[in-house]
């Protein structure tokens, strides 16, 4: 199955669970793409003693998952894209939803 995940928060537990879900889906053999929107573009490097978002994000990338980051959201925060989170557009978000058999939003 193709699973699209739209993540809109950098709240530690929610973002951590979104990436845990993504990692688990990849391990079960699904194709998974994550689109980071709004404050979620700040998830890379986000570490909490209990909810290590960055660790799960890296595990997802290591498992072959694809992450897209809203360019407008990055720009409004004066952030640059990274290898793990390349700049994307709303067109990419729409295409993710079209591509996916199911879309989940966190």
C-alpha positions, -999 to 999 in steps of 0.1 A, spaced: 0 0 0 11 36 -6 7 57 25 10 95 26 15 112 59 10 149 64 26 162 96 17 197 107 32 198 143 65 198 160 48 188 193 72 162 206 49 133 212 27 138 181 56 142 157 74 112 173 43 90 169 39 102 133 75 90 124 71 58 145 40 51 124 60 59 92 89 36 103 65 8 112 47 11 78 80 9 60 91 -22 80 58 -38 69 67 -32 33 46 -2 25 57 27 4 56 58 26 60 95 20 59 123 46 50 159 39 61 184 66 40 215 67 39 245 91 59 241 122 66 204 113 94 216 90 114 221 123 113 184 132 148 175 120 170 178 150 140 179 174 151 159 205 133 154 238 144 129 265 113 109 261 102 116 225 132 117 202 117 129 170 150 133 152 159 96 159 126 84 144 130 108 114 164 94 107 152 58 111 124 66 85 150 79 60 173 50 67 144 26 60 140 42 26 112 66 34 108 99 16 103 133 33 91 165 16 92 199 34 70 228 25 93 255 10 70 283 20 70 271 56 108 267 56 113 302 41 89 318 67 112 303 94 144 313 76 153 276 74 171 258 45 163 225 31 184 195 41 192 162 24 166 145 46 140 173 41 142 188 6 122 219 -3 88 210 -18 57 228 -29 19 225 -24 19 208 -58 41 181 -43 17 178 -14 -13 174 -37 7 149 -57 14 129 -25 -23 128 -17 -31 117 -53 -3 91 -52 -13 76 -18 -39 49 -13 -44 63 22 -34 96 37 -29 102 74 -26 136 90 -9 142 124 
